[in-house]
Amino acid sequence: MAIELAPLPFDYSALDPKMSKSTLEFHHDKHHAAYVTNLNKLIEGTELADKSLEEIVVTSFKEGKTPIFNNAGQVWNHNFFWQSLKPGGGGTPTGALADKINADFGSFDKFKEEFKTAATTQFGSGWAWLVVDNGTLKVTKTPNAENPVVHGQTPLLTLDVWEHAYYLDYQNKRPDFITTYLESLVNWDFAAENFSKA
């Protein structure tokens, strides 16, 4: 069962000008697609070929199969990242998720501060996450293809801080990209849905 490239959940121009059509075309159609292609080549004819993407991520991480994990992790992370974005996103969460953020971080502003710090200080390539860890909301960051799933955490949303995620639109200004994500792009409905299942 080959792993497929998931389509974007919105039109290529839907996030313009916060995230340009060019960025989405390069990021999804070149970078994300390449991880899918590479992963399928690496698992072909192996015991992982019939596993789900999440099973491949967890198994390859545990077994130290780094080339497989790097590509599988990046496919999974990108699938999740696209869902973490939406046209007209940003703002503040509501309901149970909002209450939990206030309880665990002290306030929504404190959450944003922690998230910005994690995303800004992730050295090199990687990801910033809002996760549920043993019943508590936490902000984490992971390098390269790593994600919270391999650490037994439940991700609610993520931000890709690899340079290809923002360089065409923001050049070297990663903090501006992070602020734009939180203010205008983040999909709190997706996070709330993940929280309700956690």
C-alpha positions, 0 to 999 in steps of 0.5 A: 500500500503506497503512501500518497501525497495528501492534497492541500485542504485549501486552494494554493492562493487561499492563504495569500498574502500571509503564505503565498501561492509560490510558497505552497507550490514549492513546499507541498508539490516539491518538498512534501512530494519528495518525502512521499516519493523517497519513503515509498522507495525506501519501504518497497518490499519491506515489512513496512510496506503494508503499514499505516504512515503512523505505524511506519513513523513509530516503528522506524523511530524505535528501530533506528531506521533513520532514512525511513524515519526522516521521510516518514516523519516529514510526510506525517508532519506535513500532513498535520501542518497543512491541517493546522492552517486555514484561510482567515485563521488565527484569533483565539480558541474557544470552549474546552481548549481555551479553558485548558490553555488558560489552566495550563499556561496561565493565559492565552498570551502566556501560551503564545509567548511559549510557542513563539519562543519554542519556534524561534529557538528551534536551532536549524530545521524543525517544528513547534507543537502544542501537545497533550502530554499526560493530560497537560498541555505543553509547547514542545519543539522537535528537530528535523523530522521528529514529532510528538507521536514518537514520544507518546504525546498527542499533537494538537497543532504544529508550525513548520520552521524549516526554511522552505516553509517561510523563506520565499515570503519572509526571508530570514525573518522567522519571528515574523512568520511565527507571529503571522501564523499565530495571528492569521493562519493557525486553525484552532478548529483543528486543534480543538478537534484533536483536543476532544479526541486526546 
